[in-house]
Amino acid sequence: MPLRPNPRLLAFTLLLAGLAAVPPVVFLRARGDAYAEATEEAREEARAVARQLSDNIEDVVGDLQYARQRILLLAPDASAPASLPDVRDPHEWLTRDFQAMVFLRRELQEFGYLDSTGAPLSTVRAVEGGTSASSECPAPVVAEMLAWARDPGRESLYVSSVQRPARAGPAGVRYLAMAVPDPTGAPGVVYLGVDMSVLLKPASLLGTGAGRRLVVFSHRSRVVLDSSGRSAQGEPLTGLEGPGSHFEPLLYDLLEQGSPGTARVDGRRYGTPDLDGAVVAVAPVAVADDVLWGAALIVRRAAIEAPAYEALKITLPIALALAAASAFAVRAWTRRDQRLALQRASAAVVERLPVAVCVVDDDGRIRLANHALASALGLAPEDLAGRDLGGVLPAAIVTRDGREHRLASLVAAGRRVDLASADGPLLGPRPGRYHVSVVPLGELAGAPATLVAIDDQTGVRDAEQALVRAEKLAATGVLVSGLAHEVGTPLGTISALAERMLRRIGPDRPGTDDLRLLIEQTDRIAGLVRSLLSFARERAGAMRPVRLDDVVSRARALLDASFERRGLTLEVDPRLGSLAEVHADPDQLQQVFINLLINAGQACPRGGRVEVRLPHGAPSGDGGGGDGEGAASTATGPAEAGGGTDGGVTVEVRDDGCGIPPDLLPRVFDPFVTGRAEEGGAGLGLAVVARIVHEHGGVIAVRSSPGVGTAFTLTLRAARTEAARK
């Protein structure tokens, strides 16, 4: 009896063969896409790291060139009369400039000017809270720098191969130097000690992640940075991947390709089995005209192929599920059960969706509503069944262009409509932004049905607005920092030339008053530059328990003379001594009160009154309210619950001056916003105050009425609350 093929079994077998071929095809395609994407991402990240490092090093080299120019400019002039009483040590000005620079720039740890014998002519180093005139430059580095300076074939920039350990962090202090004649004309050097952990931290953040390794290597084949921690600074690049590996030639081959070179590692060829299949990208880092470093970003194979394996994990169960469904489909009596199971699963998915969803019939009545919609309306899902859609939701949604879309008419039209930017009070009485989709479902249980999905995007809108404000402030900080740095160099040159001319012509000659006025105005601009740098560069504060009455007393001692000169009264509430200690940096907190008191004094006429007090209704402990007069504006820290009455300490700085114009009040804490532009105000004082309060996790609010006065209410975390939280 001949065998007859079973058509159902043959179809099922062919279907299984087709499904079995799907996962390998999906995996190979996903892996190819993953390698292409990883190569492009590695190239862009290596380029970003190199750009960041080049910019940071360029700033340091710019400081070094500035120091060399000042030394050459301020060299003793043999033609100057020796009898002038105001002739000063020319290195005093250089030391003063670099004390400010080392204090403001966290990566600069040391500055020095050595003569041909290695004796220091001017030294500055960073210490806790300021600078000191002693140097910690190691003797091997001094010897190496002097030998380099005496070599006629030296490079334009010296980068030390020796470093000393930093006080904190895995990196150390590396020295950069330039040759400069000493006072006798012999070859000396001017150098900067740079904390590499601070200099390289932004680049390491750009180039690291899961399965990634960032390696920065110098022109002397030494490791400058290894994000994995496997190689320390200064170690030879040949030992980067352990004994027996020869990975270094690949890095230099990619470096010679320019911007930036990429390759896929063959582990057998380079003796690096752990890196087999990895993608490496190398970008050049310009240190000087004749000094080139490299930034290598290594992405391991496991991190690259992870998406392909995830695709395989997703595809394989789907293929198996389809095979199982096809096996059951051979049996006709299971089809009805499958449809019912699918309907139940779909209903469960709709019920668990975070988006508000309902199904309405042709008359606009709700047949099904999920839990998200019922919760938003304060009802139970069963209470919505059978109700008219127009009675549950507002009749209209107004979009940004002013057009009205009525849900009832959209449902009746039976076509899909997306309202991507609908604004208005849709889910409840409060206004918000909602994405509304109206989707016809066709016949459902024998009757036409339409799906209405409402996605509340109010939180996304608020987050976008906060992000735009943060980006504006970040861009302002970058602009201010760059501008201040560029202005500082010519400003120092002008000041030095004016001082030199004043010494040459003598104190009683014609023109000395003009030179003194020039120096005075230059110092004024330098003060503005320091204010800009203070706003743009954050400084890590020494947080500890602080008494507010002590901080206010120190601020008052600095301002009493100026207040008395202007005929102003400054009163401090004696109850400040009974307040709880706050968790703060005392120096930064003193800066907050100085800025607030200066602003209050400038707003008052002669005979005015400024008070530092507890707000009305606040006990002599924590929390407080306010008077509530006039309009208000608030700048809030990241932990608002830490301020206010919940573990917070509140004080108020109040004046009876002219007040803040209503149009400026909402922007009073923004940088460069000032009501005293004609008097030379820069608009940075309150911006610095708001930033410090934000960093302390506190809240600062302002109330003002024109012609009545202004009150700033400051709330900070109590020290005991911070200790309990830790």
C-alpha positions in Angstrom: 0.0 0.0 0.0 1.7 3.3 -1.1 2.2 6.0 1.6 0.4 9.3 1.1 1.9 12.5 2.4 -0.2 14.3 5.0 -0.7 17.8 3.7 -1.1 19.3 7.2 2.0 17.6 8.5 4.0 18.7 5.4 2.9 22.3 5.9 3.7 22.2 9.5 7.2 20.8 8.8 7.9 23.5 6.2 6.7 26.2 8.7 9.0 24.8 11.4 12.0 24.9 9.0 11.3 28.5 8.1 10.9 29.5 11.7 14.2 27.8 12.6 16.0 29.9 10.0 14.7 33.2 11.4 16.8 33.5 14.7 20.2 33.0 13.0 19.4 35.5 10.3 18.2 38.0 12.9 21.3 37.5 15.0 23.8 38.0 12.2 22.0 41.1 10.9 21.7 42.6 14.4 25.5 41.8 15.1 26.5 43.5 11.8 24.5 46.6 12.7 25.8 46.6 16.2 29.5 46.6 15.0 28.8 49.4 12.6 27.1 51.5 15.3 29.8 50.7 17.9 32.5 51.8 15.4 30.8 55.0 14.7 30.1 55.7 18.4 33.7 54.9 19.3 35.0 57.3 16.6 32.7 60.1 17.8 33.5 59.5 21.5 37.2 59.4 20.9 37.0 62.6 18.9 35.0 64.2 21.8 37.5 63.0 24.4 40.5 64.3 22.3 38.7 67.7 21.8 38.0 68.0 25.5 41.6 67.0 26.5 43.1 69.4 23.8 40.9 72.3 25.1 41.9 71.6 28.8 45.6 71.3 27.9 45.4 74.4 25.7 44.1 76.4 28.7 47.1 75.2 30.8 49.6 75.9 28.0 48.0 79.4 27.6 48.6 80.0 31.3 52.2 78.9 30.9 52.7 81.2 27.9 51.1 84.1 29.9 53.6 83.5 32.7 56.5 83.5 30.3 55.3 86.8 28.7 54.9 88.4 32.1 58.5 87.3 33.1 59.9 88.8 29.9 57.8 92.0 30.3 58.6 92.5 34.0 62.4 91.8 33.7 64.4 94.3 35.6 65.2 97.4 33.5 68.8 98.5 33.9 67.9 102.0 32.5 65.3 102.6 35.2 66.6 105.1 38.0 67.6 103.2 41.1 66.5 106.0 43.4 62.8 105.7 42.7 61.0 104.9 46.0 58.3 102.8 44.4 60.5 100.3 42.5 59.3 96.8 43.4 60.4 93.3 42.9 59.1 92.5 39.4 58.3 88.9 40.4 56.0 90.1 43.1 53.4 90.9 40.5 53.9 87.5 38.8 53.4 85.8 42.1 50.3 87.8 42.9 48.7 87.0 39.5 49.4 83.3 39.8 48.2 83.1 43.4 44.8 84.1 42.0 45.1 81.7 39.1 46.1 78.7 41.2 43.3 79.6 43.7 40.6 79.8 41.0 41.6 76.9 38.7 41.4 73.6 40.5 43.7 71.7 38.2 46.6 74.1 38.8 48.5 72.9 41.9 51.9 74.6 41.6 53.6 77.5 39.8 57.3 78.2 39.8 60.0 80.3 38.1 63.5 78.8 38.5 66.9 80.3 37.6 69.6 78.4 35.8 70.8 76.8 39.1 67.3 75.5 40.0 66.8 78.2 42.7 63.2 79.3 42.9 62.6 83.0 42.0 58.8 82.8 42.5 56.8 79.8 43.7 53.1 79.3 44.5 51.3 76.1 45.4 47.7 75.2 46.3 46.9 74.5 49.9 43.7 73.9 51.8 41.6 77.0 51.4 44.1 79.1 49.5 47.7 79.3 48.3 51.2 79.2 49.8 54.6 80.5 48.7 56.5 77.2 49.2 56.9 74.6 46.4 56.8 70.8 46.4 58.3 70.3 42.9 60.4 67.1 43.2 64.2 67.4 42.7 64.2 64.8 39.8 61.7 67.0 37.9 63.8 70.2 38.6 66.9 68.5 37.3 65.0 67.1 34.2 63.6 70.6 33.4 66.9 72.4 33.7 68.7 69.8 31.5 65.9 70.2 28.9 66.1 74.0 29.0 69.9 73.9 28.4 69.4 71.6 25.3 69.5 73.6 22.1 67.3 71.0 20.3 64.5 71.1 23.0 60.8 71.0 22.1 58.7 74.1 22.7 56.9 72.5 25.6 58.3 70.2 28.3 56.0 67.6 29.9 57.6 65.7 32.8 58.0 62.0 32.8 58.2 62.1 36.6 55.2 63.0 38.7 54.5 63.3 42.4 51.4 61.8 44.0 48.3 64.1 44.3 46.7 64.6 47.7 43.5 62.8 46.4 42.6 60.8 43.4 44.4 58.0 41.4 46.3 60.5 39.2 49.3 62.6 40.2 50.7 66.0 39.6 52.5 66.3 36.3 54.7 69.3 35.3 54.6 71.4 32.2 57.4 73.9 31.5 58.8 76.5 29.1 62.2 77.9 28.8 62.7 81.5 29.9 65.9 83.5 30.6 66.5 84.2 34.3 67.6 87.7 35.5 71.2 87.0 34.5 70.2 85.9 31.0 71.0 82.2 31.7 68.4 79.5 30.6 65.8 79.2 33.3 62.3 77.7 33.3 58.8 78.6 34.2 56.5 75.6 35.1 53.0 74.6 36.2 52.2 71.6 38.3 48.8 70.2 37.0 46.6 67.8 39.0 45.9 65.2 36.2 42.9 63.7 38.1 41.1 67.1 37.7 42.4 67.8 34.2 41.4 64.4 32.9 38.1 63.8 34.7 35.8 65.4 32.1 37.5 63.3 29.4 37.2 60.1 31.4 33.5 60.7 31.9 33.0 61.1 28.1 34.8 57.9 27.2 33.8 55.3 29.8 30.8 53.0 30.3 29.9 49.3 30.4 32.5 47.3 28.5 34.5 50.4 27.5 38.0 51.4 28.4 39.6 54.8 27.8 43.5 55.0 27.6 45.3 58.3 27.0 49.0 57.8 26.2 51.8 60.4 25.8 54.4 61.0 23.1 56.9 59.1 25.3 54.8 55.9 25.1 53.6 56.3 28.7 50.1 55.8 30.1 48.6 59.2 31.0 45.1 57.9 31.9 43.5 54.4 32.1 39.9 54.4 33.1 40.0 50.7 34.0 42.7 51.2 36.6 44.7 48.3 35.3 47.6 50.6 34.4 48.9 53.4 36.5 50.1 56.8 35.2 53.6 56.8 33.9 53.7 53.0 33.2 55.0 51.9 29.7 52.4 51.5 27.1 53.9 48.1 26.1 52.4 46.6 29.3 48.9 47.8 28.7 47.4 44.4 28.0 49.9 42.3 30.0 53.0 40.3 29.2 53.3 38.9 25.7 50.9 41.4 24.1 52.1 43.8 21.4 49.1 46.1 21.3 51.1 49.3 21.2 51.9 49.3 17.4 48.2 49.2 16.6 47.5 52.3 18.7 50.3 54.3 17.0 49.2 53.0 13.6 45.7 54.3 14.3 47.1 57.6 15.7 49.0 58.2 12.5 45.8 58.0 10.5 44.6 61.3 11.9 41.1 62.1 13.1 40.3 59.4 14.4 41.4 56.0 13.3 39.4 52.8 14.0 40.1 49.1 13.8 38.7 45.7 14.9 41.1 43.8 17.0 42.4 40.4 16.0 43.4 38.8 19.3 45.7 36.2 17.8 47.7 38.8 15.8 48.3 41.2 18.7 48.6 38.7 21.5 45.4 40.0 23.2 42.9 37.2 23.5 40.8 39.2 25.9 40.3 41.9 23.2 39.5 39.6 20.3 36.7 41.2 18.3 36.9 44.5 20.2 36.6 47.9 18.4 39.3 50.5 19.1 39.3 54.1 18.1 42.3 56.5 18.5 42.1 60.3 18.2 45.1 62.7 18.3 45.3 65.0 21.3 47.3 68.2 20.5 49.4 69.2 23.5 51.8 71.5 21.7 53.1 72.1 18.1 55.6 69.3 18.5 54.0 67.2 21.2 51.1 64.8 20.3 49.2 62.4 22.7 46.6 59.8 21.8 43.2 59.0 23.2 42.2 55.4 22.6 38.7 54.2 23.3 38.4 50.4 23.5 34.9 48.8 23.2 34.9 45.0 24.1 33.2 42.4 22.0 30.7 41.4 24.7 29.4 45.0 25.0 29.0 45.3 21.2 27.3 41.9 20.6 24.9 42.3 23.6 22.1 43.8 21.5 22.4 41.0 19.0 22.0 38.4 21.7 19.1 40.4 23.1 17.5 40.3 19.6 18.2 36.5 19.6 16.6 36.1 23.0 13.5 38.0 21.8 13.3 36.3 18.4 13.8 32.7 19.6 10.9 32.7 22.0 8.7 34.3 19.3 9.8 31.7 16.8 9.1 28.9 19.3 5.7 30.5 20.2 4.8 30.7 16.5 5.8 27.0 16.0 3.7 26.0 19.0 0.8 28.1 17.8 1.1 26.5 14.3 1.1 23.0 15.9 -2.1 23.8 17.7 -3.5 25.4 14.6 -3.4 22.0 12.9 -6.2 21.1 15.3 -9.3 23.1 14.2 -11.1 22.6 17.5 -8.6 24.8 19.4 -9.1 27.9 17.3 -12.0 29.3 19.3 -10.1 28.9 22.6 -7.1 30.7 21.2 -9.3 33.7 20.1 -10.8 33.9 23.6 -7.3 33.7 25.2 -6.0 36.5 23.0 -9.0 38.7 23.9 -8.4 38.2 27.6 -4.7 38.9 27.1 -5.5 42.1 25.2 -7.9 43.2 27.8 -5.3 42.6 30.5 -2.7 44.6 28.6 -5.1 47.5 28.1 -6.0 47.4 31.8 -2.3 47.6 32.9 -1.3 50.4 30.4 -0.2 53.6 32.2 -2.0 55.6 29.4 -5.6 56.4 29.9 -7.6 54.3 27.4 -11.3 53.8 26.8 -13.4 52.1 24.0 -16.6 53.9 22.9 -19.4 52.7 20.6 -21.0 54.5 17.7 -23.1 56.6 20.0 -20.1 57.9 21.9 -20.8 55.8 25.0 -18.0 54.2 27.0 -18.0 50.4 26.7 -14.6 49.7 28.4 -12.2 51.9 30.4 -8.9 51.0 32.0 -7.7 51.7 35.5 -5.5 54.7 34.4 -8.4 56.6 33.0 -10.7 55.9 36.0 -7.9 56.9 38.5 -7.3 60.2 36.7 -11.0 61.0 37.0 -11.4 59.7 40.6 -13.8 57.0 39.6 -13.9 53.2 39.4 -13.7 51.5 35.9 -17.1 50.0 36.3 -18.6 53.4 37.1 -17.5 54.7 33.6 -19.2 51.9 31.6 -22.3 53.2 29.7 -21.6 56.9 30.4 -21.4 59.4 27.5 -17.9 60.4 26.5 -18.8 64.1 26.4 -20.1 63.9 30.0 -16.8 62.4 31.3 -14.2 64.4 29.3 -14.4 68.1 28.2 -16.1 68.6 25.0 -13.2 70.3 23.2 -9.4 70.3 23.3 -7.7 73.5 22.0 -4.3 73.0 20.4 -1.5 75.6 20.1 -2.7 76.8 16.7 -6.1 77.6 18.2 -8.1 74.9 16.3 -10.7 72.9 18.2 -11.0 69.1 18.0 -14.2 67.7 19.6 -13.8 64.1 20.8 -17.4 63.2 20.1 -17.2 64.3 16.4 -13.8 62.5 16.0 -15.3 59.3 17.3 -18.3 59.6 15.0 -16.0 60.3 12.0 -14.4 56.8 12.4 -10.9 57.9 11.4 -7.5 57.9 13.2 -6.5 61.3 14.5 -3.4 62.2 16.6 -3.4 65.4 18.7 0.3 65.5 19.6 0.3 68.9 21.5 -3.2 69.2 22.9 -3.2 71.6 25.9 -6.0 72.2 28.4 -7.8 70.8 31.5 -8.6 67.3 30.0 -8.1 64.8 32.9 -9.4 66.7 35.8 -9.6 70.5 36.4 -5.9 71.3 36.1 -4.4 72.3 32.8 -1.9 70.1 31.2 -0.4 68.7 28.0 -1.9 65.6 26.5 -1.3 63.4 23.5 -4.7 62.1 22.3 -5.2 59.3 19.8 -8.6 58.4 18.3 -8.3 55.0 16.5 -11.3 53.2 14.9 -11.4 49.5 15.8 -14.0 48.4 13.3 -16.5 45.8 14.4 -16.1 44.7 18.0 -18.6 42.2 19.4 -20.9 42.9 16.5 -20.9 46.8 16.8 -18.6 49.6 15.6 -16.1 50.7 18.2 -13.4 53.4 18.6 -10.3 53.5 20.9 -9.5 56.8 22.6 -6.0 56.9 24.2 -4.9 59.9 26.3 -1.2 60.2 27.3 -0.5 62.8 30.0 2.7 64.5 28.9 2.6 67.4 31.4 5.6 66.0 33.3 7.6 65.8 30.0 6.8 69.4 29.2 7.9 70.6 32.7 11.1 68.6 32.4 11.8 70.1 28.9 11.4 73.6 30.3 13.7 72.8 33.2 16.3 71.3 30.8 16.2 74.4 28.6 16.8 76.6 31.6 19.7 74.4 32.8 21.2 74.4 29.3 21.0 78.2 29.2 22.7 78.5 32.5 25.4 76.0 31.5 26.0 77.9 28.2 26.2 81.1 30.2 28.8 79.6 32.5 30.9 78.4 29.6 30.7 81.8 27.8 31.6 83.7 31.0 34.5 81.4 31.8 36.0 81.7 28.3 35.4 85.5 28.2 37.1 86.0 31.6 40.1 83.9 30.6 40.6 85.8 27.4 40.2 89.2 29.0 42.6 88.3 31.8 45.7 88.1 29.7 45.6 91.5 27.9 44.4 93.1 31.2 47.5 91.9 33.0 49.7 93.2 30.3 48.1 96.6 30.4 48.5 96.8 34.2 52.1 95.7 34.0 53.0 98.3 31.4 51.2 101.1 33.3 53.2 100.2 36.5 56.4 100.1 34.5 55.8 103.5 33.0 54.9 105.0 36.4 58.2 103.8 37.8 60.1 105.2 34.9 58.7 108.8 34.9 58.6 109.2 38.7 55.8 110.2 41.0 55.9 114.0 40.4 56.2 114.2 36.6 53.2 115.2 34.4 51.0 112.3 33.4 51.3 110.3 36.6 47.7 111.0 37.6 46.6 109.6 34.2 48.7 106.5 34.8 47.3 106.0 38.3 43.7 106.4 36.9 44.6 103.8 34.2 45.8 101.4 36.9 42.7 102.0 39.1 40.3 101.3 36.2 42.3 98.2 35.2 42.0 96.9 38.8 38.2 97.6 38.5 38.0 95.5 35.4 40.1 92.8 37.1 37.5 92.7 39.9 34.7 92.2 37.4 36.7 89.3 35.8 37.2 87.7 39.2 33.4 88.0 39.8 32.8 86.3 36.4 35.2 83.5 37.3 33.6 83.1 40.7 30.2 82.7 39.1 31.4 80.3 36.3 33.6 78.0 38.3 32.1 75.9 41.1 34.2 75.3 44.2 33.8 72.3 46.4 32.8 73.6 49.9 33.9 72.2 53.2 30.5 71.4 54.7 30.2 71.3 58.5 27.8 72.5 61.3 27.8 76.3 61.3 26.2 78.9 63.6 24.3 81.5 61.6 24.9 84.3 64.1 28.7 83.8 63.7 28.4 84.0 59.9 26.2 87.1 60.1 28.6 88.8 62.6 31.6 88.3 60.3 29.6 89.7 57.3 28.5 92.6 59.4 32.0 93.4 60.5 33.1 93.8 56.9 30.2 96.1 56.0 29.7 98.3 59.1 32.1 101.0 57.9 30.4 101.3 54.5 26.9 101.4 56.0 27.9 104.0 58.6 29.4 106.1 55.8 26.1 106.1 53.9 24.1 106.8 57.0 22.4 103.4 57.0 21.2 101.3 60.0 22.1 97.6 60.1 20.2 95.6 62.8 20.7 91.9 63.6 18.0 90.0 65.5 19.6 88.7 68.8 17.4 85.6 68.5 19.7 84.4 65.7 22.0 83.0 68.5 19.2 80.5 69.5 18.9 79.0 66.0 20.0 75.5 65.3 23.3 75.0 63.5 23.0 74.6 59.7 25.0 72.2 57.4 27.0 74.5 55.2 30.4 75.9 54.1 31.0 78.9 56.3 32.9 80.9 53.6 30.3 80.4 50.9 27.5 81.1 53.4 29.3 84.4 54.4 29.4 85.3 50.7 25.6 84.8 50.5 25.0 87.2 53.4 27.5 89.8 52.2 25.9 89.9 48.7 22.4 90.1 50.2 23.4 92.9 52.6 25.3 94.9 49.9 22.2 94.7 47.6 19.9 95.8 50.5 22.2 98.7 51.3 22.4 99.8 47.7 18.6 99.8 47.5 18.1 102.1 50.5 18.3 105.9 50.5 20.4 107.7 53.1 19.0 107.0 56.6 17.5 103.7 55.4 17.2 100.5 57.5 18.4 96.9 56.8 17.5 94.0 59.1 18.7 90.4 59.5 15.9 88.8 61.5 13.6 85.8 62.0 10.5 85.8 59.8 7.3 86.9 61.5 5.6 83.9 63.1 8.8 81.7 63.1 10.0 80.4 66.5 13.7 80.8 67.4 14.3 77.3 66.1 13.4 75.9 62.7 11.2 77.0 59.8 9.3 80.1 59.3 6.8 82.0 57.2 6.8 85.5 55.9 4.8 88.8 55.6 3.5 88.0 52.2 3.5 91.6 50.9 4.1 92.4 47.2 5.0 90.0 44.5 7.4 87.0 45.0 10.0 84.9 43.2 11.7 81.7 44.5 14.9 79.8 43.7 14.8 76.2 45.0 17.5 73.8 45.7 17.4 70.1 44.8 16.0 69.0 48.2 13.2 71.4 48.9 12.0 69.1 51.7 15.2 69.9 53.5 14.2 73.5 53.7 11.0 75.1 55.0 9.7 73.8 58.3 10.9 70.2 57.9 14.3 70.2 59.4 15.2 73.7 58.0 16.5 76.9 59.6 15.1 80.2 58.2 16.3 83.8 58.4 15.3 86.9 56.5 17.3 89.9 55.1 14.9 92.9 54.8 15.3 96.5 53.7 13.0 99.6 53.4 14.5 100.6 50.0 13.1 101.2 46.6 12.1 97.6 45.9 12.5 95.5 42.8 10.5 96.4 39.6 7.8 93.8 38.9 9.2 93.0 35.4 12.6 92.1 36.9 11.3 90.1 39.9 10.7 86.7 38.2 14.2 86.8 36.7 16.0 88.3 39.7 18.1 85.1 40.3 19.2 84.8 36.6 22.8 85.9 35.7 23.3 89.4 34.2 19.9 90.6 35.3 20.2 93.9 37.2 18.3 97.0 37.9 21.5 99.1 38.4 23.0 98.7 34.9 23.7 102.5 34.7 25.6 102.3 38.0 27.9 99.5 36.8 26.0 96.5 38.3 27.0 93.2 36.6 23.9 91.3 37.7 25.9 88.4 39.2 25.5 88.8 43.0 22.0 87.2 43.3 22.9 84.5 40.7 25.9 83.5 42.8 23.6 83.5 45.9 21.1 81.3 44.2 23.8 78.9 43.0 25.3 78.5 46.5 21.9 78.0 48.1 21.1 75.4 45.4 24.4 73.5 46.1 23.5 73.5 49.8 20.1 72.0 49.2 18.2 75.0 50.5 15.6 77.5 49.3 15.8 81.3 48.8 12.7 83.4 48.1 12.2 87.1 47.6 9.2 89.4 48.2 9.2 93.0 47.0 6.9 96.0 46.7 8.2 99.1 44.8 8.7 102.0 47.1 8.1 99.8 50.2 11.1 97.4 50.4 12.4 93.9 49.7 12.7 90.8 51.9 14.9 87.8 51.0 13.9 84.6 53.0 16.7 82.0 53.2 16.1 78.4 54.4 19.0 75.9 54.9 19.2 72.4 56.1 19.7 72.0 59.9 23.0 70.2 60.8 21.2 67.6 63.0 18.8 66.8 60.1 21.7 66.2 57.8 23.4 64.0 60.3 20.3 61.9 60.8 19.9 61.6 57.1 23.4 60.2 56.7 
